């Protein structure tokens, strides 16, 4: 599994078993990481395009 894939079956299993949602091994950690990385990448792209003007 690469950085862009999220194991939804594992996350669903963790949710059903009552494990933590967030934190290092939380069920939603991979999804949150992907969202944050995408947001930061968008900010960097916008910042760099403003510098080029």
N, CA, C, O and CB atoms as a CASP TS submission, in Angstrom:
PFRMAT TS
TARGET T0000
AUTHOR 0000-0000-0000
METHOD Language model
MODEL 1
PARENT N/A
ATOM      1  N   UNK     1       0.854  -1.187   0.000  1.00  0.00           N
ATOM      2  CA  UNK     1       0.000   0.000   0.000  1.00  0.00           C
ATOM      3  C   UNK     1       0.889   1.235   0.000  1.00  0.00           C
ATOM      4  O   UNK     1       1.778   1.369   0.840  1.00  0.00           O
ATOM      5  CB  UNK     1      -0.966   0.006   1.229  1.00  0.00           C
ATOM      6  N   UNK     2       0.644   2.137  -0.948  1.00  0.00           N
ATOM      7  CA  UNK     2       1.436   3.365  -0.982  1.00  0.00           C
ATOM      8  C   UNK     2       0.745   4.464  -0.186  1.00  0.00           C
ATOM      9  O   UNK     2      -0.294   4.241   0.435  1.00  0.00           O
ATOM     10  CB  UNK     2       1.667   3.822  -2.434  1.00  0.00           C
ATOM     11  N   UNK     3       1.337   5.649  -0.213  1.00  0.00           N
ATOM     12  CA  UNK     3       0.824   6.757   0.597  1.00  0.00           C
ATOM     13  C   UNK     3      -0.574   7.207   0.192  1.00  0.00           C
ATOM     14  O   UNK     3      -1.297   7.783   1.005  1.00  0.00           O
ATOM     15  CB  UNK     3       1.762   7.924   0.508  1.00  0.00           C
ATOM     16  N   UNK     4      -0.967   6.952  -1.065  1.00  0.00           N
ATOM     17  CA  UNK     4      -2.244   7.465  -1.541  1.00  0.00           C
ATOM     18  C   UNK     4      -3.406   6.512  -1.284  1.00  0.00           C
ATOM     19  O   UNK     4      -4.566   6.900  -1.421  1.00  0.00           O
ATOM     20  CB  UNK     4      -2.153   7.758  -3.008  1.00  0.00           C
ATOM     21  N   UNK     5      -3.107   5.275  -0.914  1.00  0.00           N
ATOM     22  CA  UNK     5      -4.167   4.312  -0.669  1.00  0.00           C
ATOM     23  C   UNK     5      -4.557   4.305   0.805  1.00  0.00           C
ATOM     24  O   UNK     5      -3.714   4.446   1.690  1.00  0.00           O
ATOM     25  CB  UNK     5      -3.732   2.913  -1.112  1.00  0.00           C
ATOM     26  N   UNK     6      -5.834   4.141   1.041  1.00  0.00           N
ATOM     27  CA  UNK     6      -6.346   4.047   2.406  1.00  0.00           C
ATOM     28  C   UNK     6      -7.032   2.694   2.535  1.00  0.00           C
ATOM     29  O   UNK     6      -7.863   2.332   1.702  1.00  0.00           O
ATOM     30  CB  UNK     6      -7.335   5.233   2.746  1.00  0.00           C
ATOM     31  N   UNK     7      -6.687   1.958   3.566  1.00  0.00           N
ATOM     32  CA  UNK     7      -7.274   0.639   3.797  1.00  0.00           C
ATOM     33  C   UNK     7      -8.612   0.825   4.518  1.00  0.00           C
ATOM     34  O   UNK     7      -8.677   0.827   5.748  1.00  0.00           O
ATOM     35  CB  UNK     7      -6.305  -0.277   4.630  1.00  0.00           C
ATOM     36  N   UNK     8      -9.673   0.979   3.727  1.00  0.00           N
ATOM     37  CA  UNK     8     -10.993   1.243   4.290  1.00  0.00           C
ATOM     38  C   UNK     8     -11.524   0.062   5.096  1.00  0.00           C
ATOM     39  O   UNK     8     -12.223   0.252   6.091  1.00  0.00           O
ATOM     40  CB  UNK     8     -11.968   1.586   3.185  1.00  0.00           C
ATOM     41  N   UNK     9     -11.194  -1.151   4.671  1.00  0.00           N
ATOM     42  CA  UNK     9     -11.657  -2.329   5.412  1.00  0.00           C
ATOM     43  C   UNK     9     -11.038  -2.358   6.805  1.00  0.00           C
ATOM     44  O   UNK     9     -11.717  -2.666   7.785  1.00  0.00           O
ATOM     45  CB  UNK     9     -11.312  -3.624   4.648  1.00  0.00           C
ATOM     46  N   UNK    10      -9.751  -2.038   6.889  1.00  0.00           N
ATOM     47  CA  UNK    10      -9.079  -2.003   8.192  1.00  0.00           C
ATOM     48  C   UNK    10      -9.679  -0.901   9.065  1.00  0.00           C
ATOM     49  O   UNK    10      -9.913  -1.106  10.256  1.00  0.00           O
ATOM     50  CB  UNK    10      -7.555  -1.781   8.016  1.00  0.00           C
ATOM     51  N   UNK    11      -9.926   0.263   8.472  1.00  0.00           N
ATOM     52  CA  UNK    11     -10.516   1.373   9.230  1.00  0.00           C
ATOM     53  C   UNK    11     -11.899   0.995   9.751  1.00  0.00           C
ATOM     54  O   UNK    11     -12.228   1.279  10.903  1.00  0.00           O
ATOM     55  CB  UNK    11     -10.608   2.640   8.353  1.00  0.00           C
ATOM     56  N   UNK    12     -12.704   0.359   8.914  1.00  0.00           N
ATOM     57  CA  UNK    12     -14.047  -0.060   9.340  1.00  0.00           C
ATOM     58  C   UNK    12     -13.967  -1.085  10.468  1.00  0.00           C
ATOM     59  O   UNK    12     -14.759  -1.042  11.410  1.00  0.00           O
ATOM     60  CB  UNK    12     -14.832  -0.644   8.151  1.00  0.00           C
ATOM     61  N   UNK    13     -13.017  -2.000  10.369  1.00  0.00           N
ATOM     62  CA  UNK    13     -12.841  -3.005  11.418  1.00  0.00           C
ATOM     63  C   UNK    13     -12.436  -2.337  12.734  1.00  0.00           C
ATOM     64  O   UNK    13     -12.928  -2.711  13.798  1.00  0.00           O
ATOM     65  CB  UNK    13     -11.782  -4.050  10.996  1.00  0.00           C
ATOM     66  N   UNK    14     -11.545  -1.355  12.663  1.00  0.00           N
ATOM     67  CA  UNK    14     -11.127  -0.639  13.865  1.00  0.00           C
ATOM     68  C   UNK    14     -12.299   0.113  14.482  1.00  0.00           C
ATOM     69  O   UNK    14     -12.445   0.142  15.704  1.00  0.00           O
ATOM     70  CB  UNK    14      -9.986   0.332  13.542  1.00  0.00           C
ATOM     71  N   UNK    15     -13.130   0.719  13.647  1.00  0.00           N
ATOM     72  CA  UNK    15     -14.297   1.444  14.154  1.00  0.00           C
ATOM     73  C   UNK    15     -15.272   0.498  14.853  1.00  0.00           C
ATOM     74  O   UNK    15     -15.784   0.807  15.929  1.00  0.00           O
ATOM     75  CB  UNK    15     -15.008   2.180  13.010  1.00  0.00           C
ATOM     76  N   UNK    16     -15.520  -0.647  14.238  1.00  0.00           N
ATOM     77  CA  UNK    16     -16.448  -1.623  14.830  1.00  0.00           C
ATOM     78  C   UNK    16     -15.928  -2.177  16.152  1.00  0.00           C
ATOM     79  O   UNK    16     -16.707  -2.481  17.055  1.00  0.00           O
ATOM     80  CB  UNK    16     -16.697  -2.772  13.857  1.00  0.00           C
ATOM     81  N   UNK    17     -14.606  -2.306  16.260  1.00  0.00           N
ATOM     82  CA  UNK    17     -14.040  -2.884  17.485  1.00  0.00           C
ATOM     83  C   UNK    17     -13.849  -1.846  18.581  1.00  0.00           C
ATOM     84  O   UNK    17     -13.437  -2.189  19.690  1.00  0.00           O
ATOM     85  CB  UNK    17     -12.712  -3.548  17.182  1.00  0.00           C
ATOM     86  N   UNK    18     -14.144  -0.579  18.286  1.00  0.00           N
ATOM     87  CA  UNK    18     -14.061   0.463  19.304  1.00  0.00           C
ATOM     88  C   UNK    18     -12.672   1.041  19.509  1.00  0.00           C
ATOM     89  O   UNK    18     -12.417   1.698  20.518  1.00  0.00           O
ATOM     90  CB  UNK    18     -14.547  -0.072  20.586  1.00  0.00           C
ATOM     91  N   UNK    19     -11.772   0.803  18.563  1.00  0.00           N
ATOM     92  CA  UNK    19     -10.423   1.357  18.684  1.00  0.00           C
ATOM     93  C   UNK    19     -10.452   2.867  18.463  1.00  0.00           C
ATOM     94  O   UNK    19     -11.445   3.419  17.988  1.00  0.00           O
ATOM     95  CB  UNK    19      -9.462   0.683  17.674  1.00  0.00           C
ATOM     96  N   UNK    20      -9.363   3.515  18.812  1.00  0.00           N
ATOM     97  CA  UNK    20      -9.264   4.971  18.691  1.00  0.00           C
ATOM     98  C   UNK    20      -9.428   5.411  17.236  1.00  0.00           C
ATOM     99  O   UNK    20      -9.001   4.719  16.312  1.00  0.00           O
ATOM    100  CB  UNK    20      -7.916   5.465  19.244  1.00  0.00           C
ATOM    101  N   UNK    21     -10.050   6.565  17.054  1.00  0.00           N
ATOM    102  CA  UNK    21     -10.223   7.110  15.714  1.00  0.00           C
ATOM    103  C   UNK    21      -8.979   7.850  15.243  1.00  0.00           C
ATOM    104  O   UNK    21      -8.601   7.759  14.075  1.00  0.00           O
ATOM    105  CB  UNK    21     -11.421   8.037  15.677  1.00  0.00           C
ATOM    106  N   UNK    22      -8.347   8.580  16.150  1.00  0.00           N
ATOM    107  CA  UNK    22      -7.184   9.382  15.798  1.00  0.00           C
ATOM    108  C   UNK    22      -5.971   8.884  16.558  1.00  0.00           C
ATOM    109  O   UNK    22      -6.065   7.927  17.327  1.00  0.00           O
ATOM    110  CB  UNK    22      -7.433  10.871  16.091  1.00  0.00           C
ATOM    111  N   UNK    23      -4.851   9.517  16.352  1.00  0.00           N
ATOM    112  CA  UNK    23      -3.612   9.067  16.969  1.00  0.00           C
ATOM    113  C   UNK    23      -2.795   8.292  15.955  1.00  0.00           C
ATOM    114  O   UNK    23      -3.227   8.084  14.821  1.00  0.00           O
ATOM    115  CB  UNK    23      -3.895   8.204  18.211  1.00  0.00           C
ATOM    116  N   UNK    24      -1.624   7.871  16.365  1.00  0.00           N
ATOM    117  CA  UNK    24      -0.695   7.208  15.448  1.00  0.00           C
ATOM    118  C   UNK    24      -1.319   6.019  14.725  1.00  0.00           C
ATOM    119  O   UNK    24      -1.154   5.887  13.512  1.00  0.00           O
ATOM    120  CB  UNK    24       0.526   6.750  16.204  1.00  0.00           C
ATOM    121  N   UNK    25      -2.018   5.169  15.427  1.00  0.00           N
ATOM    122  CA  UNK    25      -2.604   3.967  14.834  1.00  0.00           C
ATOM    123  C   UNK    25      -4.123   4.036  14.744  1.00  0.00           C
ATOM    124  O   UNK    25      -4.784   3.005  14.618  1.00  0.00           O
ATOM    125  CB  UNK    25      -2.203   2.753  15.633  1.00  0.00           C
ATOM    126  N   UNK    26      -4.675   5.234  14.806  1.00  0.00           N
ATOM    127  CA  UNK    26      -6.117   5.398  14.774  1.00  0.00           C
ATOM    128  C   UNK    26      -6.718   5.040  13.431  1.00  0.00           C
ATOM    129  O   UNK    26      -6.034   5.048  12.407  1.00  0.00           O
ATOM    130  CB  UNK    26      -6.476   6.803  15.125  1.00  0.00           C
ATOM    131  N   UNK    27      -7.992   4.729  13.442  1.00  0.00           N
ATOM    132  CA  UNK    27      -8.692   4.308  12.234  1.00  0.00           C
ATOM    133  C   UNK    27      -8.716   5.400  11.165  1.00  0.00           C
ATOM    134  O   UNK    27      -8.667   5.100   9.972  1.00  0.00           O
ATOM    135  CB  UNK    27     -10.108   3.896  12.577  1.00  0.00           C
ATOM    136  N   UNK    28      -8.792   6.649  11.581  1.00  0.00           N
ATOM    137  CA  UNK    28      -8.889   7.748  10.614  1.00  0.00           C
ATOM    138  C   UNK    28      -7.556   8.439  10.346  1.00  0.00           C
ATOM    139  O   UNK    28      -7.511   9.405   9.585  1.00  0.00           O
ATOM    140  CB  UNK    28      -9.884   8.764  11.103  1.00  0.00           C
ATOM    141  N   UNK    29      -6.476   7.968  10.952  1.00  0.00           N
ATOM    142  CA  UNK    29      -5.170   8.607  10.787  1.00  0.00           C
ATOM    143  C   UNK    29      -4.722   8.680   9.326  1.00  0.00           C
ATOM    144  O   UNK    29      -4.258   9.739   8.903  1.00  0.00           O
ATOM    145  CB  UNK    29      -4.134   7.860  11.594  1.00  0.00           C
ATOM    146  N   UNK    30      -4.837   7.608   8.530  1.00  0.00           N
ATOM    147  CA  UNK    30      -4.411   7.701   7.131  1.00  0.00           C
ATOM    148  C   UNK    30      -5.236   8.713   6.331  1.00  0.00           C
ATOM    149  O   UNK    30      -4.699   9.432   5.489  1.00  0.00           O
ATOM    150  CB  UNK    30      -4.504   6.335   6.473  1.00  0.00           C
ATOM    151  N   UNK    31      -6.534   8.764   6.598  1.00  0.00           N
ATOM    152  CA  UNK    31      -7.399   9.717   5.902  1.00  0.00           C
ATOM    153  C   UNK    31      -7.045  11.145   6.288  1.00  0.00           C
ATOM    154  O   UNK    31      -6.955  12.018   5.424  1.00  0.00           O
ATOM    155  CB  UNK    31      -8.875   9.434   6.213  1.00  0.00           C
ATOM    156  N   UNK    32      -6.846  11.389   7.569  1.00  0.00           N
ATOM    157  CA  UNK    32      -6.464  12.716   8.043  1.00  0.00           C
ATOM    158  C   UNK    32      -5.115  13.129   7.462  1.00  0.00           C
ATOM    159  O   UNK    32      -4.936  14.279   7.062  1.00  0.00           O
ATOM    160  CB  UNK    32      -6.413  12.745   9.578  1.00  0.00           C
ATOM    161  N   UNK    33      -4.169  12.197   7.414  1.00  0.00           N
ATOM    162  CA  UNK    33      -2.856  12.495   6.850  1.00  0.00           C
ATOM    163  C   UNK    33      -2.976  12.892   5.380  1.00  0.00           C
ATOM    164  O   UNK    33      -2.335  13.844   4.935  1.00  0.00           O
ATOM    165  CB  UNK    33      -1.920  11.285   7.000  1.00  0.00           C
ATOM    166  N   UNK    34      -3.786  12.170   4.640  1.00  0.00           N
ATOM    167  CA  UNK    34      -3.965  12.469   3.214  1.00  0.00           C
ATOM    168  C   UNK    34      -4.601  13.848   3.012  1.00  0.00           C
ATOM    169  O   UNK    34      -4.190  14.600   2.129  1.00  0.00           O
ATOM    170  CB  UNK    34      -4.832  11.386   2.545  1.00  0.00           C
ATOM    171  N   UNK    35      -5.598  14.173   3.826  1.00  0.00           N
ATOM    172  CA  UNK    35      -6.258  15.478   3.733  1.00  0.00           C
ATOM    173  C   UNK    35      -5.282  16.602   4.045  1.00  0.00           C
ATOM    174  O   UNK    35      -5.221  17.596   3.322  1.00  0.00           O
ATOM    175  CB  UNK    35      -7.459  15.544   4.685  1.00  0.00           C
ATOM    176  N   UNK    36      -4.521  16.446   5.121  1.00  0.00           N
ATOM    177  CA  UNK    36      -3.566  17.488   5.509  1.00  0.00           C
ATOM    178  C   UNK    36      -2.465  17.659   4.475  1.00  0.00           C
ATOM    179  O   UNK    36      -2.085  18.786   4.156  1.00  0.00           O
ATOM    180  CB  UNK    36      -2.953  17.164   6.862  1.00  0.00           C
ATOM    181  N   UNK    37      -1.950  16.560   3.949  1.00  0.00           N
ATOM    182  CA  UNK    37      -0.908  16.654   2.929  1.00  0.00           C
ATOM    183  C   UNK    37      -1.424  17.334   1.663  1.00  0.00           C
ATOM    184  O   UNK    37      -0.708  18.128   1.053  1.00  0.00           O
ATOM    185  CB  UNK    37      -0.372  15.265   2.592  1.00  0.00           C
ATOM    186  N   UNK    38      -2.643  17.036   1.269  1.00  0.00           N
ATOM    187  CA  UNK    38      -3.232  17.676   0.091  1.00  0.00           C
ATOM    188  C   UNK    38      -3.416  19.170   0.311  1.00  0.00           C
ATOM    189  O   UNK    38      -3.157  19.970  -0.588  1.00  0.00           O
ATOM    190  CB  UNK    38      -4.576  17.031  -0.253  1.00  0.00           C
ATOM    191  N   UNK    39      -3.861  19.546   1.500  1.00  0.00           N
ATOM    192  CA  UNK    39      -4.042  20.964   1.817  1.00  0.00           C
ATOM    193  C   UNK    39      -2.706  21.699   1.806  1.00  0.00           C
ATOM    194  O   UNK    39      -2.604  22.798   1.261  1.00  0.00           O
ATOM    195  CB  UNK    39      -4.723  21.126   3.183  1.00  0.00           C
ATOM    196  N   UNK    40      -1.685  21.098   2.406  1.00  0.00           N
ATOM    197  CA  UNK    40      -0.367  21.730   2.430  1.00  0.00           C
ATOM    198  C   UNK    40       0.226  21.843   1.032  1.00  0.00           C
ATOM    199  O   UNK    40       0.864  22.844   0.703  1.00  0.00           O
ATOM    200  CB  UNK    40       0.577  20.946   3.330  1.00  0.00           C
ATOM    201  N   UNK    41       0.020  20.831   0.219  1.00  0.00           N
ATOM    202  CA  UNK    41       0.514  20.871  -1.155  1.00  0.00           C
ATOM    203  C   UNK    41      -0.171  21.993  -1.935  1.00  0.00           C
ATOM    204  O   UNK    41       0.479  22.703  -2.703  1.00  0.00           O
ATOM    205  CB  UNK    41       0.284  19.513  -1.853  1.00  0.00           C
ATOM    206  N   UNK    42      -1.468  22.152  -1.741  1.00  0.00           N
ATOM    207  CA  UNK    42      -2.194  23.240  -2.391  1.00  0.00           C
ATOM    208  C   UNK    42      -1.700  24.604  -1.944  1.00  0.00           C
ATOM    209  O   UNK    42      -1.568  25.515  -2.761  1.00  0.00           O
ATOM    210  CB  UNK    42      -3.674  23.119  -2.111  1.00  0.00           C
ATOM    211  N   UNK    43      -1.426  24.753  -0.660  1.00  0.00           N
ATOM    212  CA  UNK    43      -0.891  26.018  -0.137  1.00  0.00           C
ATOM    213  C   UNK    43       0.470  26.322  -0.746  1.00  0.00           C
ATOM    214  O   UNK    43       0.743  27.462  -1.119  1.00  0.00           O
ATOM    215  CB  UNK    43      -0.781  25.968   1.398  1.00  0.00           C
ATOM    216  N   UNK    44       1.320  25.314  -0.849  1.00  0.00           N
ATOM    217  CA  UNK    44       2.654  25.514  -1.427  1.00  0.00           C
ATOM    218  C   UNK    44       2.547  25.895  -2.899  1.00  0.00           C
ATOM    219  O   UNK    44       3.254  26.791  -3.361  1.00  0.00           O
ATOM    220  CB  UNK    44       3.511  24.241  -1.268  1.00  0.00           C
ATOM    221  N   UNK    45       1.673  25.228  -3.634  1.00  0.00           N
ATOM    222  CA  UNK    45       1.484  25.557  -5.046  1.00  0.00           C
ATOM    223  C   UNK    45       1.016  26.997  -5.205  1.00  0.00           C
ATOM    224  O   UNK    45       1.519  27.718  -6.066  1.00  0.00           O
ATOM    225  CB  UNK    45       0.474  24.599  -5.693  1.00  0.00           C
ATOM    226  N   UNK    46       0.062  27.421  -4.390  1.00  0.00           N
ATOM    227  CA  UNK    46      -0.446  28.791  -4.457  1.00  0.00           C
ATOM    228  C   UNK    46       0.647  29.789  -4.101  1.00  0.00           C
ATOM    229  O   UNK    46       0.780  30.822  -4.757  1.00  0.00           O
ATOM    230  CB  UNK    46      -1.648  28.966  -3.519  1.00  0.00           C
ATOM    231  N   UNK    47       1.418  29.495  -3.086  1.00  0.00           N
ATOM    232  CA  UNK    47       2.497  30.390  -2.654  1.00  0.00           C
ATOM    233  C   UNK    47       3.556  30.521  -3.745  1.00  0.00           C
ATOM    234  O   UNK    47       4.008  31.628  -4.041  1.00  0.00           O
ATOM    235  CB  UNK    47       3.139  29.875  -1.350  1.00  0.00           C
ATOM    236  N   UNK    48       3.953  29.404  -4.341  1.00  0.00           N
ATOM    237  CA  UNK    48       4.983  29.444  -5.374  1.00  0.00           C
ATOM    238  C   UNK    48       4.491  30.146  -6.631  1.00  0.00           C
ATOM    239  O   UNK    48       5.266  30.837  -7.291  1.00  0.00           O
ATOM    240  CB  UNK    48       5.440  28.037  -5.714  1.00  0.00           C
ATOM    241  N   UNK    49       3.210  29.981  -6.978  1.00  0.00           N
ATOM    242  CA  UNK    49       2.693  30.652  -8.169  1.00  0.00           C
ATOM    243  C   UNK    49       2.604  32.160  -7.947  1.00  0.00           C
ATOM    244  O   UNK    49       2.753  32.926  -8.899  1.00  0.00           O
ATOM    245  CB  UNK    49       1.314  30.088  -8.546  1.00  0.00           C
ATOM    246  N   UNK    50       2.363  32.605  -6.709  1.00  0.00           N
ATOM    247  CA  UNK    50       2.351  34.038  -6.408  1.00  0.00           C
ATOM    248  C   UNK    50       3.749  34.634  -6.519  1.00  0.00           C
ATOM    249  O   UNK    50       3.901  35.774  -6.956  1.00  0.00           O
ATOM    250  CB  UNK    50       1.785  34.286  -5.005  1.00  0.00           C
ATOM    251  N   UNK    51       4.768  33.878  -6.129  1.00  0.00           N
ATOM    252  CA  UNK    51       6.142  34.366  -6.211  1.00  0.00           C
ATOM    253  C   UNK    51       6.587  34.542  -7.653  1.00  0.00           C
ATOM    254  O   UNK    51       7.420  35.403  -7.935  1.00  0.00           O
ATOM    255  CB  UNK    51       7.084  33.416  -5.493  1.00  0.00           C
ATOM    256  N   UNK    52       6.052  33.746  -8.572  1.00  0.00           N
ATOM    257  CA  UNK    52       6.446  33.813  -9.973  1.00  0.00           C
ATOM    258  C   UNK    52       5.885  35.047 -10.672  1.00  0.00           C
ATOM    259  O   UNK    52       6.390  35.432 -11.726  1.00  0.00           O
ATOM    260  CB  UNK    52       5.992  32.567 -10.697  1.00  0.00           C
ATOM    261  N   UNK    53       4.877  35.660 -10.122  1.00  0.00           N
ATOM    262  CA  UNK    53       4.241  36.821 -10.768  1.00  0.00           C
ATOM    263  C   UNK    53       5.070  38.041 -10.660  1.00  0.00           C
ATOM    264  O   UNK    53       4.678  39.099 -11.151  1.00  0.00           O
ATOM    265  CB  UNK    53       2.899  37.092 -10.181  1.00  0.00           C
TER
END
